[in-house]
Amino acid sequence: MTRPHTGSESPLVVHLLLCCTFLLAAAAPATTAASVPAPAPTPTKQNMTWDVEYIMWSPDCQQRVMIGINGKFPGPNITARAGETLSITVNNKLHTEGLVIHWHGMRQVGTPWADGTASISQCAISPGDSFTYEFVADKPGTYFYHGHFGMQRAAGLYGWLVVNATAEQDEPYRRDYDGGELRMLLSDWYHDNVYAQAAGLEQKYDHFQWVGEPQTILINGRGQHDCMLGTVTRFHRGIDRHAKTCVRDKQAKLCRDEERCLRRSECGPYCPQSQCYPVVFDVEPGRTYRLRIASTTSLSALNVQVQGHDLTVVEADGNPVEPFTVPDIDIYSGESYSVLLTTNHTPTFYRSGSFWVSVGVRGRPPKTLPATAVLRYTNSRFPWPGSPPPATPAWYDLQRSKGFTYRIKARRNAAEAPPPPRTEQVNRTIVMLNTQTLVGGHMKWAVNNVSLTLPATPYLGAYFYGVQGSAFDASGEAPNGFPGGYDIDLPPANNSYEATLSDRVYELPHGAVVDVVLQNADMRRDNDSETHPWHLHGHDFWVLGYGEGRYGGGGGGERLNTEDPPLRNTVVLFPHGWTAIRFVADNVGAWAFHCHIEPHLHMGMGAVFVEGAHMIRELDVPRETMMCGVIRTAAASLTPAKPGSPAPSAHG
């Protein structure tokens, strides 16, 4: 396959990026490190009220309508202590659509209705209505929250959720950093709104419109699409590269004047009050910082590097990992990491004592230029770096991505990283074939050739009230695997395997040990297979291993890691390969398991696990979370099914 020359690899583009980013960094408002949190004793309760509404915002200097919380984007930062109860009242002021919020990485033990997944754990909050999410932030780690109705995450509905350790827990790496914490919440950004994107995905195949590549990568909700892309375009057309979108130094100084800035629209990202002003992290030399990184991207896999600084990975998805040091990390949608960064350079290194933070696209031909922020030492001689930003590794270098992912192991001797159940304890193995296929003339993503279509009645409510047969298809379980003759190296059209739509579930007995093997395959085009990050709600799971080609159930020479597999809540499935995970179905409820790429989920790439079906009726499910679908129409006659009475079976 021909390897295209990417923008991130081009010296010309790097030079052009400097034209903008030098000026942007010059007077950027700084983000200072939070102090190292002192462990707190008694867990408490936090109460919050959020108004979710449409706002006009310019995250990359291009204004568009998006979804904000309390008039801001990104949403409020949540910082809690492990064991603390969070009570968040969400008022839906969108007027034209429903709303739910998922607390990504929170296990919701005993509170499955607070998971925030429309049609699975609750009804969407109707326009004008409110709902209070109340749950326990049960373990320390780096998490976030986001919308989980339609494609609202891609519309800007997301924010930080960080849980600090108590004195009793004391994270194993807490004593390894003395400079405090920095945070990078990453996302990709489209100028087309999510309603246009969703409409394109839902068209018949002849008129199908893929969402395409994002226009901008955002760091903490900020990017500079106008300057960087505008500069490249104008330069290639022979127009002055110091035109409006990449202003001269004199104009940049003019724009930094607050009064003039507020009344000169051409200043754009050069205005300190601008919503797209670049992020600057101020740090002290000779310190070690904990840098928390999370990805809420709709599509993009990203690479993060800090110029001249190595990164030591210590946490993944809220779980401690055996530390290892790398020059950069790959991060997929739904993942989070903590890395340690030591400020061990002098102001003469790279001339200035300021360094680029570069975030570029991986795994897809990049049509989106890298995002940049600045790491600035307090004794820096200049406010901006004295050399070009580091180039993103080649997008097609899959072995580099695999090499990073394979190095992630559970931290040795850490109480927070228990070993998995033994293989002989496994009660069930589910193999999930990932394919892109046509169903009724519509392009869909499917699992075992079944594209998930969510019902009007939430699964949790259907089991709670005992109305499955009326709420969704209970005639049988979702497929446990795929035909042995299916050739994963050929597109679905070459395999006689009919695709369907379904809202059926996988029922798992409470306490069952479950292995899931994600199997990748060709898409509708020959020799084309994509990377998919899969996220499981309500659980952490052990990542047992990865492999090339078709999984052989252990008979094909697969080696599964049962010694020190990392605990994660999101795992990557590489092209033309497989990924194996193990979890214990010990969390009563209905839990989504899906590809975290927003348009893929919208096209049906997911499944639902119902755990302890007979025990769901014992939960104290708030009635208002379930008043939709058949439950709403029959509300007067419905009462929760009595504990001990047989539940309608998903097996017929």
BAKEFI-284625 format. One line per field, with one value per residue (C-alpha): y, z, x; residue in one letter. Coordinates in pm, whole numbers. Each point is the difference from the previous one (the first is absolute). Example, Ala and Ser with C-alpha at 12.3 -4.5 7.8 and 13.67 -1.06 7.14 Angstrom:
BEGIN
y	c(-450  344)
z	c(780  -66)
x	c(1230  137)
res	c(A  S)
END
This chain:
BEGIN
y	c(0  346  208  355  293  144  360  -85  -132  296  254  260  -51  3  334  138  -116  208  314  -34  -177  228  294  -188  -105  339  127  -304  -23  -268  -318  -59  -340  -98  -83  -363  -84  -92  -319  81  -214  -19  -17  271  96  255  161  162  146  13  176  -174  233  104  262  183  -70  26  -280  26  362  -114  72  -265  -124  -264  -141  160  -32  311  207  -140  -246  -241  -83  54  -186  -256  -86  -248  -230  -375  -102  342  22  223  142  182  144  34  243  -62  341  -124  32  -217  -326  -241  -24  -241  25  -300  2  -176  -243  15  -359  101  -297  0  301  -130  254  278  -134  247  -212  75  -306  -218  141  274  199  312  315  179  369  209  -290  -69  -306  -39  -241  -123  -251  -75  86  -338  -6  250  69  215  2  226  35  49  -4  -343  80  24  156  260  -68  128  312  97  -163  -121  91  -127  -240  -57  -212  40  -266  4  -33  -370  -65  209  -64  -185  278  298  47  -2  357  321  268  -51  -95  113  -105  -48  -82  -83  8  37  270  25  309  -198  -39  -347  9  33  -274  -238  71  -89  -330  -95  41  -295  -139  195  325  -100  277  -88  267  35  122  270  357  53  -183  173  8  85  125  230  -16  232  -124  338  84  -332  -129  348  54  -323  65  357  -86  -271  244  245  247  175  -244  293  77  45  -353  22  360  196  41  364  -96  -280  258  218  -290  -69  337  -91  300  -23  -378  2  222  -139  -321  -67  -68  -342  -237  279  147  -119  9  -219  -339  -151  148  -267  -196  73  -211  192  -231  38  -142  -300  -142  -311  50  -237  68  -139  -63  -113  -31  82  -3  -83  -175  66  -206  241  15  224  117  274  138  -102  -189  -371  -122  -275  -177  -89  -21  -119  47  53  -304  -8  -147  -107  323  27  297  104  310  19  -186  -108  52  -122  135  -93  -58  193  1  157  59  147  284  142  357  -72  248  339  316  -38  -329  80  361  96  -229  -40  -320  -113  -245  -164  -209  -162  -257  -369  -296  202  210  336  284  179  191  -75  201  181  134  133  -134  309  1  284  100  -9  269  19  -74  -230  -292  68  -292  -167  -227  -370  -195  -253  -358  -126  -69  -343  -127  -259  -189  309  22  -367  25  267  -182  -336  154  83  -251  0  154  -270  -51  267  -77  202  -242  -349  -296  -132  -319  -312  -125  -313  229  153  -68  143  119  241  70  328  46  367  71  281  -114  98  -51  95  214  195  -7  -150  -126  -337  -253  -358  157  149  379  126  196  131  -37  274  -165  -6  -353  69  104  -292  -249  196  -6  -339  120  -115  -172  324  227  -174  -324  -269  -290  -92  128  205  -226  -163  -16  -18  -286  -192  42  381  137  309  98  54  267  -104  -7  -294  -191  -140  134  207  311  104  263  -111  126  -340  -26  -232  -127  -83  -175  204  -79  -173  28  112  13  224  -21  296  -115  254  -66  159  281  40  78  -260  6  274  -40  271  50  -11  105  -204  128  -206  177  -105  -182  -12  -305  -179  33  -352  57  104  -194  6  -161  -227  -106  -375  -52  -88  -262  242  68  300  97  168  198  -117  105  380  112  366  100  238  122  69  -221  35  -251  30  -55  -363  -124  -102  117  -219  130  -160  137  -118  66  112  335  -42  207  56  112  128  -138  193  157  346  158  210  -61  -376  -27  205  -258  -292  -112  -120  -257  -13  -226  -62  -129  -171  43  -142  239  320  8  25  333  330  135  358  -14  319  -153  -257  189  -54  -271  -271  92  348  -125  -265  191  -10  -380  -75  -81  -127  -377  -173  -136  -374  -17  -129  264  -22  -174  142  -356  -14)
z	c(0  -88  306  -50  111  300  107  340  -166  -231  92  -195  211  318  -110  -71  334  168  -171  199  316  85  8  176  285  55  252  60  338  202  147  326  159  276  322  100  171  363  82  171  263  7  -334  -40  -252  -277  -139  -342  -232  -372  -272  -330  -289  -351  -11  -271  47  -194  124  -306  -94  -214  169  -6  211  253  335  316  373  203  -305  -33  -205  99  289  369  142  261  260  265  264  -27  186  -36  -121  -299  -40  -331  -104  -379  -145  -369  -163  -352  -95  -312  120  288  213  218  147  42  275  -190  222  296  74  146  239  137  -213  -360  -83  51  -276  -249  -310  -185  -67  215  353  -23  -217  -150  201  -199  -93  299  244  262  146  293  -47  338  25  182  -153  109  -87  -75  -355  -312  -149  -188  -80  -329  -171  -99  -207  -376  -73  276  103  -341  64  296  291  210  287  263  284  214  315  254  249  369  264  29  -374  -82  -367  -46  -212  208  154  -343  -88  194  -246  0  -284  -357  -209  -374  -116  -370  -262  -373  -144  -307  -157  -117  291  129  -146  -352  78  129  -299  -238  179  -17  -376  -235  -125  -330  196  310  130  232  259  -137  191  265  -74  325  299  329  320  300  -240  -198  -346  -283  -325  -173  44  -72  -285  -144  -3  -185  -259  -68  -20  -259  -207  4  228  282  288  240  -119  231  138  98  101  14  333  20  -41  255  254  -90  55  343  115  176  -106  -366  3  102  -293  -275  -139  -216  310  41  192  93  245  358  57  -304  44  -226  167  30  319  191  292  239  190  236  -103  189  85  -97  -101  -42  -339  -32  -361  -118  -348  -73  -377  -230  -253  30  159  119  84  282  51  199  -175  170  282  54  141  264  -14  347  -39  -268  27  375  68  100  -259  21  -80  -335  -177  -361  -216  -90  52  -220  142  -142  56  347  147  277  138  266  -96  202  -160  148  -84  -20  -262  32  -180  -249  -132  -318  79  198  281  -174  -177  -241  99  -326  -62  -342  -169  -14  -192  -268  -287  178  -156  335  103  343  298  207  354  188  306  142  280  249  -68  -377  -191  -264  7  -304  -105  -217  -240  -202  167  -5  -292  70  -73  -339  12  -162  241  163  156  201  131  88  168  237  75  63  265  230  289  346  270  196  365  -22  196  -261  -276  98  -231  -222  73  -130  -350  140  184  -321  -36  -345  -303  -249  -330  -161  -372  -98  -352  -217  -201  -171  172  -197  -231  291  95  348  240  151  263  -127  -289  233  14  338  -13  341  112  120  343  201  60  371  32  -210  235  309  -100  -172  -343  -223  -262  -57  19  -217  -183  268  -244  43  98  -215  -200  207  -296  -378  -252  -13  -376  11  -164  193  -283  -237  17  115  -357  -67  301  -17  339  8  216  216  248  357  357  162  296  160  333  249  334  298  84  -330  -131  -362  -276  -299  -315  -237  -354  -270  -370  -342  -60  -318  -189  -60  232  216  374  263  358  257  367  198  331  262  236  364  12  -24  -185  -41  -341  -63  -334  -363  -316  -377  -232  120  364  31  345  141  -265  -234  222  177  320  255  284  329  211  -13  -241  42  123  -244  -89  -365  -226  -357  -277  -271  -374  -117  355  325  362  297  332  318  256  282  -49  361  -57  -22  -283  -375  -139  -341  -175  -315  -232  139  -345  -3  -360  32  306  -181  -280  238  122  349  228  337  295  254  323  274  -181  292  242  -190  156  341  -87  115  -354  -9  -182  -197  -179  -173  -110  -373  -254  113  366  -55  -182  263  303  193  -2  46  325  44  -44  336  103  -42  -275  -336  -246  -361  -169  -282  -132  -100)
x	c(0  133  78  -128  205  -183  -24  145  316  60  270  -196  -310  207  146  -344  -133  269  -131  -319  95  291  -236  -275  224  151  -252  -215  -173  174  -139  182  40  -237  178  42  -332  37  -190  -329  -171  -378  -184  -261  -267  17  -314  -3  -263  63  -197  73  -77  92  275  190  370  328  226  227  -78  -297  -331  -273  -287  93  -108  133  -53  -82  92  353  205  143  -229  86  299  -101  264  -106  145  -37  -313  -158  -360  -68  -350  -37  -336  -12  -256  -65  -33  71  -370  28  158  40  310  201  350  230  262  275  193  -239  -109  -340  -15  -354  -102  -23  -273  260  228  -145  -67  -323  -221  226  18  -264  -237  148  -74  -268  31  -98  39  265  166  238  290  118  281  325  337  124  370  276  104  -22  -351  -239  -370  -181  -338  -130  -309  32  338  0  359  108  -211  220  -181  292  233  244  -78  310  -12  279  104  -85  270  -75  31  308  74  330  156  -115  344  164  -100  52  -107  -375  -235  -60  -300  -52  -352  23  -273  -52  -222  -223  -148  -302  -239  -83  -351  139  254  -269  -226  283  64  -368  -44  -41  329  -3  -30  197  226  287  85  354  302  -36  100  190  148  -86  207  -215  -266  231  155  106  -152  -1  363  167  -214  -46  374  73  -270  105  368  -55  -203  288  -177  184  21  -22  -353  -296  0  368  49  322  173  -110  -363  40  117  -296  -236  140  -128  -326  -207  100  -24  -364  -98  228  -146  307  209  -165  227  240  -248  62  -375  -63  -167  267  307  272  67  321  119  226  237  293  339  133  -343  -194  -364  -291  -153  -352  -105  -344  -151  -362  50  -286  226  371  275  267  369  123  358  168  305  327  -175  -59  -331  -25  -336  -136  -379  -241  -378  20  221  369  237  361  189  175  152  -64  57  -371  -328  -287  -347  -331  -350  -122  346  174  353  214  363  284  196  322  101  372  121  166  -116  286  -143  -196  104  -304  -116  -337  -98  -269  -268  -106  -313  -41  -223  98  -140  -180  138  24  -191  1  310  150  -115  260  25  301  181  170  256  -36  361  -45  184  -274  -374  16  225  300  -44  -276  -254  93  -146  -274  115  -111  -372  36  271  -225  290  91  -356  -6  338  -131  -326  169  227  -292  -3  -156  216  180  -102  -271  -318  -193  112  -125  66  -282  -197  172  -83  -167  -244  -132  -373  -53  195  -158  173  -107  69  21  -124  -127  -299  -326  -334  -309  211  156  367  39  261  -82  104  -32  -189  -263  -23  -119  -326  -99  -365  -234  -21  327  125  43  -365  -121  166  -102  -368  15  -117  287  -213  -195  303  260  64  27  -28  366  339  232  236  275  239  18  16  325  17  -4  315  110  233  -292  -271  -350  -129  233  -132  -354  -99  -321  5  -296  -111  -69  -45  66  239  254  -132  276  -57  109  362  80  354  -22  261  -72  208  -32  75  75  -59  -6  -246  -201  320  272  303  -146  -50  -34  113  -282  20  -258  -142  -186  -240  -31  335  371  129  332  164  131  164  7  72  16  -253  -278  -27  22  -143  340  65  172  299  -156  175  -223  152  -150  301  -10  -276  -95  -344  -171  -348  92  210  124  -72  265  -68  -19  59  -166  -8  -96  -139  -139  -243  -224  -372  -46  -173  -378  -143  -3  336  105  309  79  249  78  25  -316  -116  72  -223  -264  17  -62  343  -84  -158  -177  81  -277  150  -197  -333  -202  168  -81  -348  165  157  -147  -43  -138  -334  61  299  -220  -314  32  -83  -244  59  -143  -307  -72  129  -328  -13  371  174  354  25  22  339  9  -260  124  115  -109  291  203  14  -364)
res	c(M  T  R  P  H  T  G  S  E  S  P  L  V  V  H  L  L  L  C  C  T  F  L  L  A  A  A  A  P  A  T  T  A  A  S  V  P  A  P  A  P  T  P  T  K  Q  N  M  T  W  D  V  E  Y  I  M  W  S  P  D  C  Q  Q  R  V  M  I  G  I  N  G  K  F  P  G  P  N  I  T  A  R  A  G  E  T  L  S  I  T  V  N  N  K  L  H  T  E  G  L  V  I  H  W  H  G  M  R  Q  V  G  T  P  W  A  D  G  T  A  S  I  S  Q  C  A  I  S  P  G  D  S  F  T  Y  E  F  V  A  D  K  P  G  T  Y  F  Y  H  G  H  F  G  M  Q  R  A  A  G  L  Y  G  W  L  V  V  N  A  T  A  E  Q  D  E  P  Y  R  R  D  Y  D  G  G  E  L  R  M  L  L  S  D  W  Y  H  D  N  V  Y  A  Q  A  A  G  L  E  Q  K  Y  D  H  F  Q  W  V  G  E  P  Q  T  I  L  I  N  G  R  G  Q  H  D  C  M  L  G  T  V  T  R  F  H  R  G  I  D  R  H  A  K  T  C  V  R  D  K  Q  A  K  L  C  R  D  E  E  R  C  L  R  R  S  E  C  G  P  Y  C  P  Q  S  Q  C  Y  P  V  V  F  D  V  E  P  G  R  T  Y  R  L  R  I  A  S  T  T  S  L  S  A  L  N  V  Q  V  Q  G  H  D  L  T  V  V  E  A  D  G  N  P  V  E  P  F  T  V  P  D  I  D  I  Y  S  G  E  S  Y  S  V  L  L  T  T  N  H  T  P  T  F  Y  R  S  G  S  F  W  V  S  V  G  V  R  G  R  P  P  K  T  L  P  A  T  A  V  L  R  Y  T  N  S  R  F  P  W  P  G  S  P  P  P  A  T  P  A  W  Y  D  L  Q  R  S  K  G  F  T  Y  R  I  K  A  R  R  N  A  A  E  A  P  P  P  P  R  T  E  Q  V  N  R  T  I  V  M  L  N  T  Q  T  L  V  G  G  H  M  K  W  A  V  N  N  V  S  L  T  L  P  A  T  P  Y  L  G  A  Y  F  Y  G  V  Q  G  S  A  F  D  A  S  G  E  A  P  N  G  F  P  G  G  Y  D  I  D  L  P  P  A  N  N  S  Y  E  A  T  L  S  D  R  V  Y  E  L  P  H  G  A  V  V  D  V  V  L  Q  N  A  D  M  R  R  D  N  D  S  E  T  H  P  W  H  L  H  G  H  D  F  W  V  L  G  Y  G  E  G  R  Y  G  G  G  G  G  G  E  R  L  N  T  E  D  P  P  L  R  N  T  V  V  L  F  P  H  G  W  T  A  I  R  F  V  A  D  N  V  G  A  W  A  F  H  C  H  I  E  P  H  L  H  M  G  M  G  A  V  F  V  E  G  A  H  M  I  R  E  L  D  V  P  R  E  T  M  M  C  G  V  I  R  T  A  A  A  S  L  T  P  A  K  P  G  S  P  A  P  S  A  H  G)
END
